[in-house]
Amino acid sequence: MAKPRVFSGVQPTGNLHLGNYLGAIRNWVKLQADYECIYCVVDMHAITVWQDPADLTRATREVTASLIAAGIDPEGSILFNQSRVPSHAETAWIFNCVARMGWLNRMTQFKEKAGKDRENASVGLFAYPNLMAADILAYQATHVPVGEDQKQHLELARDIAQKFNFDYGVEHFPAPEPLILGEATRVMSLRDGTKKMSKSDASDQSRINLTDSADDIAQKIRRAKTDPAALPASVEELEGRPEARNLYAIHAALGDETVADVVAAFAERQFSDFKKEMTERAVDRLGPLTAEMRRLMADPGHIDAILHRGAERANEIAAPILAETKRIVGFV
């Protein structure tokens, strides 16, 4: 019996950080045991806002190296960059003609990214949810690991699949199901527990990058914002304490524990003790990953060969699906 098929992607826009790792990548690694996994570095999504070409090339290789270092197997899974497989762009254009303007106008991430200057945003930034739907449906993927902030995009992909099927009287595209996995699926900033950890934050102290040294990690955790209250004796005592809750969630996720486990371990102790042990755990978990990333980045030709082979394998799946999509639409 064939395994269900997972698709997920990550943008090559600067250093990946702890939020990317705990919220997505480590779960991608675990999914490899039970799913046919297709993992994509989405360089076409990246250029919806301006990218320096040399930086985009470097970042694409760096993200690929980080995924492999974290445990993505490029032989067992399919790992490639989006622009190498034409089905993404071709399917996205068809979906541009299926999706409705009103659907895209309701997408909250476009409003956040475009800000007040919506008239100056690229058409790509407005329409990129259609490309995201194409990424998934070009492979007829059945499941997509998502964070809470991406559920709206997956709902749009489901709407597009259903409308395409209805319009053409077919059952061509599945309605992909979300996979929301594990503790700390939404990792927050070390400087503001109400904001998501982000590589676009102006302060490097707000995040732990996967390229950070042990000293960098120790400094950032030591400086991480907390509050004056004592360490909690129960999970309920973390309510209304976003910074403390974030640090507890990160510590739990790094050790494959629950927040309740961490609360029990540190009840009635000092924040200094907690941060010391959190630092040790973070360095132990991330140190080998960072070292392997650096080893891989030293041979960019090897990374490019992995992406090339992954794209060939991805195209073997996507090309016949695209051919059938075109036939359904009526393209000769």
Secondary structure by P-SEA (a helix, b strand, c coil): cccbbbbbbbbccccccaaaaaacaaaaaaaccccbbbbbccccccccccccaaaaaaaaaaaaaaaaaaccccccbbbbbccccaaaaaaaaaaaacccaaaaaacaaaaaaaccccccccccccaaaaaaaaaacccccccccccccaaaaaaaaaaaaaaaaaaaccccccbbbbbbbccccbbbbccccccccccccccccccccccccaaaaaaaaaaccccccccccccccccccaaaaaaaaaaaaaacccaaaaaaacccccaaaaaaaaaaaaaaacaaaaaaaaaaaacaaaaaaaaaaaaaaaaaacaaaaaaaaaaaccc
